[in-house]
Amino acid sequence: MLKNELRLNFLQLRQNLSESTYQKASRQIAERSLKLPIWELQRFHIFLPIPSKKEIDTSPIRRELRSRGKDIVVPRVSGPGQLKHFLITPDTRFENNKWGIPEPVDGEEVAAQTLDVVFLPLLAFDEDGFRVGYGGGYYDRFLAACREDVITVGLSFFGPAGHITDLHGGDLRMHYAVTPGRTYEF
């Protein structure tokens, strides 16, 4: 399938989730994430969800990271197609950007090369471990700046959708995709 077809289809599927299904599925994804072989690592990058787009609620994962004393890093849009990354603390202040994404107002900027694990937002993924986002390329550029051994974990309400037919050189395969019912390893 083409990325644009997947974007439209899975965005609609996500929007159609009831609030109770959304909350339950987010919790199941967080619980499955705890079984990944990543928890001995220290520096975790995680996205903050856009509530209006029913992105997965990552707060249970963030709470678990905090309880284990892990470094939690979140993105902030810094320009067209560009992200900066900030270590968050209990004192970090957040404001919503123009897309409704909560972003840190201040804090310690962190280089992408220092990250051990990146939790990825996505609309869909395929059987080969390639993700489809909103199409802005923010995460493609960000992941290209990370170390080669960074572990990438996609979080999705839905399982894989066949094969993406319009991949490009900037598309990177995820290591894992976690859904409410299953964890996929690529």
HELIX and SHEET records of a PDB file:
HELIX    1   1 LYS A    3  GLN A   15  1                                  13    
HELIX    2   2 GLU A   19  SER A   33  1                                  15    
HELIX    3   3 PRO A   51  LYS A   53  5                                   3    
HELIX    4   4 SER A   59  SER A   67  1                                   9    
HELIX    5   5 ALA A  112  THR A  114  5                                   3    
HELIX    6   6 TYR A  138  ALA A  145  1                                   8    
SHEET    1   A 8 GLU A 108  GLU A 109  0                                        
SHEET    2   A 8 GLN A  82  LEU A  87 -1                                        
SHEET    3   A 8 ASP A  71  GLY A  79 -1                                        
SHEET    4   A 8 ARG A  43  HIS A  45  1                                        
SHEET    5   A 8 VAL A 117  LEU A 120  1                                        
SHEET    6   A 8 ILE A 151  LEU A 155  1                                        
SHEET    7   A 8 TYR A 176  VAL A 178  1                                        
SHEET    8   A 8 THR A 183  GLU A 185 -1                                        
SHEET    1   B 2 PHE A  94  ASN A  96  0                                        
SHEET    2   B 2 PRO A 102  PRO A 104 -1                                        
SHEET    1   C 2 ALA A 124  PHE A 125  0                                        
SHEET    2   C 2 ARG A 131  VAL A 132 -1                                        
END                                                                             
